[in-house]
Amino acid sequence: MGGYNPFSLEGKTILVTGASSGIGKATAIEASKLGATVIITARDTQRLQETFDALDGHDREHKQIIADLLDEVQMKNLIDQIPVIDGLVLCAGKGLTLPMQFATREKLDDIFNINFFAPFELLRSLYKKKRLQKQASVVLLASLGGTQIFSGGNGIYGASKSALNTVMKFCAKEFAARKVRVNSICPGMVDTPLIHRGTVSDEQLLEDQKRYPLGRYGQPEDIAYAAIYLLSDASSWVTGQDMVLDGGVSIK
Ligand SMILES: NC(=O)c1ccc[n+]([C@@H]2O[C@H](COP(=O)([O-])OP(=O)(O)OC[C@H]3O[C@@H](n4cnc5c(N)ncnc54)[C@H](OP(=O)(O)O)[C@@H]3O)[C@@H](O)[C@H]2O)c1
């Protein structure tokens, strides 16, 4: 690459979960374009391979690891294969639209397991096992739906994301002992398979975009560029923060 670039990720190894789709996929690809060596993980072999093929810089030692983060053995295998890394982006997650009165323990477990317990366990383990380099940067994917906007039906998902945000702040304080930074990104609606789950029609989604002052939902790259800032040395004084990216929809 060469030249002056404070956002360069050259020389950094970065692990991205949820890299087979949406925000994780875009983050892995853009990070590779900025010079990073990336380790990508998800469950779907074919879609993860597509991300792998789209990475830039195949002379670097990019790696792909298939793992279901809800499977204890696969999670352990994943952790065992992770070298000392400079960055971690926790994107794996899932949405749910369900009014609170219909919330069952089963539904809560389903969402909290992947949106909260899995990323927390991965983060905690990698820090404890000293796989996060001194001055490493961790980025968690929170959501506007957990912190700023409380639309009906979004409560269980929102609660899982606000729990993640709270953990982010505690980890930021504790992990500062090794200068490890921990931040989150809080997106509004981003055009990925997560929002096309059949609960809201494409027409309703198009109509909803009109609420956004900038006139559109986010693209995965809009989020990836913020993750890159947080992973790069340009943000070396930033920790414990939740960066809102939402086309202005939360302006009050
Ligand atoms: N899109 C939005 O509007 C939006 C807004 C705010 C926050 N977010 C958050 O941003 C993150 C990424 O969302 P996205 O929109 O990019 O979603 P997406 O396109 O649906 O991608 C979700 C990713 O999570 C992975 N995943 C799901 N369950 C998994 C499991 N058990 N083990 C391992 N990987 C698993 C999926 O991979 P496999 O299926 O291959 O396992 C996929 O790569 C999520 O945490 C989401 O909550 C999204």
The ligand as an SDF file (V2000), in Angstrom:
LIG
                    3D

 48 52  0  0  0  0  0  0  0  0999 V2000
  -28.3040   -5.2630   10.0470 N   0  0  0  0  0  0  0  0  0  0  0  0
  -28.6940   -4.3910   10.9550 C   0  0  0  0  0  0  0  0  0  0  0  0
  -29.6120   -3.6040   10.7290 O   0  0  0  0  0  0  0  0  0  0  0  0
  -28.0120   -4.3410   12.2980 C   0  0  0  0  0  0  0  0  0  0  0  0
  -28.2920   -3.2260   13.1130 C   0  0  0  0  0  0  0  0  0  0  0  0
  -27.6900   -3.1510   14.3600 C   0  0  0  0  0  0  0  0  0  0  0  0
  -26.8350   -4.1510   14.7900 C   0  0  0  0  0  0  0  0  0  0  0  0
  -26.5840   -5.2340   13.9740 N   0  0  0  0  0  0  0  0  0  0  0  0
  -25.7120   -6.2850   14.4980 C   0  0  0  0  0  0  0  0  0  0  0  0
  -24.5970   -6.4410   13.6500 O   0  0  0  0  0  0  0  0  0  0  0  0
  -24.1410   -7.8010   13.6840 C   0  0  0  0  0  0  0  0  0  0  0  0
  -24.0370   -8.3190   12.2620 C   0  0  0  0  0  0  0  0  0  0  0  0
  -25.3320   -8.2820   11.6920 O   0  0  0  0  0  0  0  0  0  0  0  0
  -25.6030   -8.4450   10.1420 P   0  0  0  0  0  0  0  0  0  0  0  0
  -26.6770   -7.4950    9.8290 O   0  0  0  0  0  0  0  0  0  0  0  0
  -24.3490   -8.4440    9.3900 O   0  0  0  0  0  0  0  0  0  0  0  0
  -26.2810   -9.9160   10.1620 O   0  0  0  0  0  0  0  0  0  0  0  0
  -26.2000  -11.1460    9.1300 P   0  0  0  0  0  0  0  0  0  0  0  0
  -25.9350  -10.6710    7.7520 O   0  0  0  0  0  0  0  0  0  0  0  0
  -27.4250  -11.9470    9.4150 O   0  0  0  0  0  0  0  0  0  0  0  0
  -24.9130  -11.9350    9.6600 O   0  0  0  0  0  0  0  0  0  0  0  0
  -24.9280  -12.6030   10.8840 C   0  0  0  0  0  0  0  0  0  0  0  0
  -23.6620  -13.4080   10.9990 C   0  0  0  0  0  0  0  0  0  0  0  0
  -23.6650  -14.1200   12.2560 O   0  0  0  0  0  0  0  0  0  0  0  0
  -23.2290  -15.4370   12.0290 C   0  0  0  0  0  0  0  0  0  0  0  0
  -23.7890  -16.3400   13.0380 N   0  0  0  0  0  0  0  0  0  0  0  0
  -25.0920  -16.4440   13.4170 C   0  0  0  0  0  0  0  0  0  0  0  0
  -25.2360  -17.4300   14.3200 N   0  0  0  0  0  0  0  0  0  0  0  0
  -23.9940  -17.9610   14.5220 C   0  0  0  0  0  0  0  0  0  0  0  0
  -23.4880  -19.0040   15.3350 C   0  0  0  0  0  0  0  0  0  0  0  0
  -24.2980  -19.7450   16.1210 N   0  0  0  0  0  0  0  0  0  0  0  0
  -22.1670  -19.2870   15.2970 N   0  0  0  0  0  0  0  0  0  0  0  0
  -21.3450  -18.5720   14.5060 C   0  0  0  0  0  0  0  0  0  0  0  0
  -21.7550  -17.5610   13.7140 N   0  0  0  0  0  0  0  0  0  0  0  0
  -23.0670  -17.2620   13.7250 C   0  0  0  0  0  0  0  0  0  0  0  0
  -23.7510  -15.7700   10.6290 C   0  0  0  0  0  0  0  0  0  0  0  0
  -22.9580  -16.7640   10.0050 O   0  0  0  0  0  0  0  0  0  0  0  0
  -23.3970  -18.2740    9.6780 P   0  0  0  0  0  0  0  0  0  0  0  0
  -24.8630  -18.2790    9.3980 O   0  0  0  0  0  0  0  0  0  0  0  0
  -22.5200  -18.6470    8.5370 O   0  0  0  0  0  0  0  0  0  0  0  0
  -23.0180  -18.9810   10.9340 O   0  0  0  0  0  0  0  0  0  0  0  0
  -23.5110  -14.4460    9.9040 C   0  0  0  0  0  0  0  0  0  0  0  0
  -22.2010  -14.3920    9.3860 O   0  0  0  0  0  0  0  0  0  0  0  0
  -25.1680   -8.5650   14.5390 C   0  0  0  0  0  0  0  0  0  0  0  0
  -24.6470   -8.7180   15.8380 O   0  0  0  0  0  0  0  0  0  0  0  0
  -26.3740   -7.6430   14.5450 C   0  0  0  0  0  0  0  0  0  0  0  0
  -27.1590   -7.8070   15.6960 O   0  0  0  0  0  0  0  0  0  0  0  0
  -27.1580   -5.3330   12.7420 C   0  0  0  0  0  0  0  0  0  0  0  0
  1  2  1  0
  2  3  2  0
  2  4  1  0
  4  5  1  0
  4 48  2  0
  5  6  2  0
  6  7  1  0
  7  8  2  0
  8  9  1  0
  8 48  1  0
  9 10  1  0
  9 46  1  0
 10 11  1  0
 11 12  1  0
 11 44  1  0
 12 13  1  0
 13 14  1  0
 14 15  2  0
 14 16  1  0
 14 17  1  0
 17 18  1  0
 18 19  2  0
 18 20  1  0
 18 21  1  0
 21 22  1  0
 22 23  1  0
 23 24  1  0
 23 42  1  0
 24 25  1  0
 25 26  1  0
 25 36  1  0
 26 27  1  0
 26 35  1  0
 27 28  2  0
 28 29  1  0
 29 30  1  0
 29 35  2  0
 30 31  1  0
 30 32  2  0
 32 33  1  0
 33 34  2  0
 34 35  1  0
 36 37  1  0
 36 42  1  0
 37 38  1  0
 38 39  2  0
 38 40  1  0
 38 41  1  0
 42 43  1  0
 44 45  1  0
 44 46  1  0
 46 47  1  0
M  CHG  2   8   1  16  -1
M  END
$$$$
